[in-house]
Amino acid sequence: MDPATPGISRKLRPAYDVKEIPAPHEQYDGMLSETNVDTQSPVHAPHVWRFFLYSGIGIFAFFIPFTWNEKRTILLDHIVTLITKTLGEGTQYLALAAIVAGTVYQFVSGRWRQDIARMVFAFLSVLAVVFCAMLVFGFGPAFLHNPDIGPFILNKLVISVGLLIPVGAIFLGLLVGFGLMEFIGVMVQPIMRPVFRTPGKSAVDAVASFLGSYSLGLLITDRMYKSGHYNGREAAIVASGFSTVSATFMVIVAKTLDIMDHWTAYFWLAFVITFIVTAIIVRIPPISRISDDYYPGAQPHPEAQITGNRFVAAWNEAKRELAKADSLGKVLWVNFRDGITMAVQVIPGIMSVGVIGLALATYTPVFKALGVVFYPLVWALRLPDPWATSGALATGLAEMFLPATLVAGSDDMVLKFTVAVVCVSQIFFFSAMVPAVLATDIPLNIGRMVVIWFIRVVLTVLITVPVAHLVF
């Protein structure tokens, strides 16, 4: 994206049949927004085939599942699985090296000085090096080597996410660098803006998370925020409302709770309920109070309101982006470099926070005590064993999969279905999502994330229980 250019006049040439959406704030620091141009007049872009070929490859990599080696998933997951199997135990050493690199980066870049949260995160990164070294070289306390704690975090989360982000970043360049985001953004703007108060192009984030991974969704969100396509509040909405666990994790949850016979109903209802909760939560604090300022130094790109032929406007926006796109090699390299940078920042937090959260959930009554806040809700909705159920819901803050394991033995389908949906809709959990957000520049701190998690769980339970009674 082009850097901000100070001193450019805000006087804009007339645009045919286009109305600018009111700016979130009065000043754009003298920067000209490229969305305030004629979206109906023809736009010339060389090599239009790049839009179809490169975007098509990106769509296939992120969104089209297929079966290979008896595993049905998207191309990115297949590639990560192949790398993991090829390297074998070498992935653990690679993970340790990446965690060390990420920890060093915290101090060399000076990020640890920015605020209290990042200071804590830097300390946790050092702790992550210790935890990972203990797991890789086989020493340390017994609780760390509990298969459901240390090995689970390292093998199922750290290695998976650490490989998925850079691999996904390569294909992300194809998805967002050649006009597809702009085309989709204009086409779905009538839905996204009034319902979720986000730009139309945020729909790509939502689908990428559901079919790919929250880490890929965050990668897109952070990139769009830093390039001026989202303001601070919009980036926070996308991260806290759309960055769900992937469909692959949903399958694991469904199998654990023995509801695969109802997979289709579970998938679509979880999808719909998650976004209903998001539509509600964007209108209340803390999301509604987040600043709508743009990323410092970024050139704002607020959306234009299209009143003419929307398809023509969408195609023109895509060609306008295509005309200024870099070469394929440069796009892939820049995205891969950014993906490596993000991965080494994310996985130290996943390692340390994940281990601490799961240890607290396994060996202490912390989350059972936290579950007290859900007891009145669970009791009022007549879910079985209110104390145990409320405690199970609370453990989701440590790791999204824990509630499913704690109620897996229940015979109550309403309870199991409700917990299965909560695992997806809650968005935030300390074993991975929270540190992943902290590694970005999205304006969400730990306090906000915990409050949003609580509100999302309450709303999800309130909506899902009546639906589950209808389904079962």
N, C-alpha and C positions, 0 to 999 in steps of 0.2 A: 504494500500500500504506500501511496505517496506520503511523505512526511508533511506535517502542518507547515503552511507558508504564511508567516506573520505579515500583516500590512496589506493584505488583499482587500479591496473594497467589498462591502457586503451588497452593493448595488448589483442586482442580477438582471440578466436579460429576460424578457417576457417568455413564459412557457405556455404553449397551446394546450388548453383543456386540462391543466394540472393545477391543483391547489396545494400549497405547502401546508402540511400538518403543523399546527402551532408548536413552536419550539418549546422544549421543556424548560428552558430558561432564556432570558432575553439576549445574552451575549454568547457568541461563538468565538470569542477572542479574535475577531476580525478574519475568520477563516471562511472560505467559500465552500459551500456544500455542493457536491456534484449531483445531488438528487434534485436540485432546483434547475433542471434543464428540460427541454422539450422532449417528452417521452413518446410523442406520437410521430414526429418526423423521422424518416428513414435514417438509420445510422450505418455507416460503412465500417466493417471490421474485416481485416484480412484473415484468411485461413479459418473460415467459419467452421470447417470440419472439426477443429479442435474442440469446440463446444460439445459436439455429439460424441466424438471418440473418447476424449479424456474424461468428460463427465460420466459417460456410459461406463467406463472402467471403474470410476469412483463409486457409482451407484451399485455396480455388481459387487465390489469389494465390501461395501458397508451393509448392503440391504438384501442381497439375494442369497438365501441359504441353499446349500446343496450337500449331497452325501459323498463323502470320500473316506476311505478306510473305515466304513461302517459308522461314521460320525456325521451327523447332519448339523451344519452350522454355516456361518458366513466365511468368506475367504480369509479375512483377517485372523479369525480364530484357528482356521486350518493351518495358516502359516506359523502362528505362534506355537501350535501343537507340534508341527514339524521341527521347528527350531529346538523346542524343549526336548523332544525325543532324540534329536541328533546330538545335542550337547550332553544329554544325560545329567550326571551329577555336576558337570561343569557349569550348569546354570546357577548352582548355588554359589560358586566362586565368582561368577559374573555378577550375581546379585550383591555379594559382599563388596566387590570392587565398585559397583554403582552407588551403593550406600555410602562408602567412604568418599567417593567423588562428590556426592550430593552434600555430605556434611562439610567437606572442605569448601565447597561452593558457597555455603551459607556464610562462612566467615570471610572468605576472600572477596566476595561481592559486596559485603557490608550489609546484606539484607537483615542480618540478625539485630542490627541497631535500629531498625525502622520503628518498631513498637514492641510492647511487652509480649504480645502473642508470638512474634517472630523470634524474640529472645528465648522464649520457652521452647519453641519449635526447634531452634538451633541446639538447645540442650538435649532435647529428645532425639535429635539426629545423632548426637554423640552416643547416646544410650542405644540407639539402633545399631551402631557399629558393634557395640559390645554384645548385644543380643544375637546378631547375625553371626558374629565370629564364634560364639558359643555353640550355636546350632550347626554351623558348617564343620567345626573341628571337634565337636562332640564333648564338650565339657560345660560346667555350669550347673545351676540348681535344677532339681528334678521337675519343678513346675514348668520350667521353660521347655523341657523336652516332652511334656505331655502332648501326645499326638493331636489333641484338639486345640492346642495353644500355639507353641512355637513352630512346629513343623507345618501346621495348617496355615499360619500367617505367611511363612516363608514360601512354601510350595504352591499354595492355592491363590495367594494374593500378591505377594511381593514379586515373585518371578513372573506370574501371569500379567500383572499390570505393567511391570517394568519392561516386558517385551512388547506388549500390546500397544503402548503409547508411541514408541518410535516407529513401529511397523505401520500402525494406523496413521501416523503423521505423514508418511510418504503418500498414502492414498488420499489423505485429507487434502493434499495439494491439488489433486485431480478434481476433488469434489467442490472445493471452494475457490479455486484459482482461475477458472475459465468461464465464469458467467452463470453457472447453475444456481448458486445461492441467490443471485440477483433475480433470475427468472422466477424461481419458486417464491421468493419474497414478495414480488408484485402480485403473483397469482393468488396467494393465500392471505394477503394482507387483510381482506375483509373479515377473516375469521380470527386471526391471531391478535390484531390490534384491539378490537372491542372486547374480546373474551379474556385474553391474557395480558393485555397492555404491553405487548412486545412486538417487534417488527415481524413481518411475514417470514423472513428468512430464518427466524428462530424455530420454525417447523422442522427444519433440517436437523437442528440440535436434538429435538425431541425424538425423532425417528432414529437418529444415530445412536442415542442412548438406549432406546428400547431394543433395537436389533443388534447393537454392537456392545457398547460399554459406557458407563458413566464417565470413565476416564477419557474416552474419545469425545463425548459430549462436552466435557469441561475443556478439552483441548480446543474445540471449535469455539466455545463461549469466550475463553480467554483471548483467543486470536481476534474475534470479532469486537470485543471490548477495547483491546489495545489499538485496533485499527479505526475506531470511531464509529463502527456500525451499531454498537449498543452503547447506551449511557450506563452509568453505574447501577441504577435501579433495574434497568432491563437485564443487565448481565446477572444481577442477583436473582431476578425472577426466573431466568432461564436455568441457572445453576440449581436453585432450590426447588424448582417446579418440574423440570424436565429431565434432570440428570439421574434417571433411575438406574437400578441394576438391569442387566441385559436379559433378553428372553432366555438365554442359556441358564442364567441363575434361576430364572422362574421355573424352568424345567426341574432343576435340582430341588427347589422348594416344593413343587408339586409332587415329585417322587417321594420326598421325605414325609410329606403329609398324606400320601396315598390318595391323591385326588386327580391322578392322571386321566382317569376315566371321564373327568370333567374339564380336560385341558382347554378346549376351545372356549368354554364359558369362562373359565378362570382367566385366560389370557386377555380376552376382550373386556371383561368386566374390570379387571385390574387396570387395564389401559384407560378405560373411560373414567373410573373412580379416581384414579391418580390425577387426571387432568381436571376433573370437577373440583377436587380439593385445591389444585393449583389456582383455578379461576377464582375461588373464594379467598385464598390466602394472599393473593396480590393486592387485595382491597383493604387489608387490615394490617396493623403493626405486627412485626417490625418491618416487613417489606415496604409498606406504604410510606415509611419515614426515611427510607434510604435515599441519599442524594441522587438527583438525576444529572449530575455533572458527568462530563465525558472524561476519559482517561487523560491524564496530563500530557500535553503535547500531541494528542491525537487529533486528526481532522474530522469533525463530526459529519456523519452521513445520515441525517434524519430522513425518514421516508417521505415521499411525495404522495398525496392523495390523488388517485387516478379516477377520472370521471369519464374518460373516453373508452376506447377499445382496450380492455385490460390485457389481452393476449399480445397485441401489438406493442403496448407499453412494456410488457415483461420481456419480450424478445429484443426490443431496443435496449433495455437496461442490460440484458445479457451481452449483447454485442458491444455495448459501451465498455463493459468490464473486459471483454475479450480483446478489444482494441488496445488496451493498456497492459495486458497480461505479459508477464515475463516469459522467457523461454521455458520449455518443459524441464530441462535440466536444472535451471536455477530454481524453479518452483519446488521441485522435488528435494533439492539439496537444502534450501532454506527451511522447508517444513521438517525434514529429517533432523536437521540441527536443532530446531526448536523442540522437536519431540524428545530428543536425547536430553536436552536441558531440563524439560519438564519432568521426564521420568526420574532423573537422579534427584530432583527436588521432592517428588511425591513419595517415592518408596521408603526413604528413611522414616517418615511419619507413619506410614502404614506398618512398618516393622515395630517401632517402639510403642505407638499408641494402640496398635492392634493387640500386642502382647499384654500390655497393661490392662486394657479393657476386658479381654477374655479372661485374664487371671482374676480380676475383680469379680467378674460374673460367675466364675467357676468356684472360687475359694472363699468368697466373702458375701455377706448379705446386702451389699451396697445396692444392687439393682432390685432386690426384693423390697428394700426400704423405699427406693425410688418408685416402685410400682404402686405404693399407697396412693399416689396422685391419680391413678387410673381406677382405683377400686370403686368409687361411687358410680362411674360410668359403666364399668363391667357389671356391677350389681344391678343397676337400673335396667340394663339391656338383657338381664337374665342369662348371661353366659355362665357355663358351668364352672364350679370351683373358683369364685371371684378372686381370692387371694393369689392362687397359683397363676391364674390367667393374667391378672394385672402385673404380677412380677415378670411373667414371660414377655408381655408387651414392653416392659421397661428394658429388658436385656437387649432389645433391638438397637438401643443407643450404642451399645458396645460393638455389636456385629449383627447385620441384618438377618443372618441365617439362624441365630440363636433362638428366637421365638418359635420357629418351626420345629427345631429339635426338641424343645421343651413341651410342646403340645402334640407331638407326633403320635403318642400312645392313646390319645383321646378317641372316643367313638362318636363324638359330636361333630357332624359335618359342618354345622354353622360356625362353630368355633374354629375348626381347621381352615375353612374357607376364609374367614375373617382375618386370621393370622397370616394366611398366605398373601392376601391383598395388602395387609399392613407392611409386610416385608418389602414390598415393592414401593408402596406409596409414601413410606416414611422418609425416603430420600437420604437423610443423613445418618451415618453411623461412624463411630470412632475408629474402627479397625481399618478403614480405607477412605471413605468419602470425605470426612472432615479434614484429615491431613492433605488430601488431594486438593481441596479447595484452598487451604492455607498456603499451598505451594503456588497458587495463581495470584493475580492481582485483583480478582473479583472482590468487591467490597462486602465480604461476609466474614465476621469474626466468630469465635467459638460461642460467645454468648448468644448472638443472633441465631446461629445454627441450632443450638439446643432448644431455644424457644420455638423456632420454626418446626423442629422435629416433634416437639410436644403437641403443638397445634395440629400438625398433619396427622399424627396418630389419633388424636381425639376425633377429628373430622372424618377420618377414614373409617374408624369403628362405627361412628354414628350412621354413616351412609351404607356401609357394607352389611351390617347385621340385618337390617330389614330386607335388603336384596338377597342375602343368603337364605333367609326364611322363604322367600319366593322361589328360589332356585331348588332348594332341598326340602 
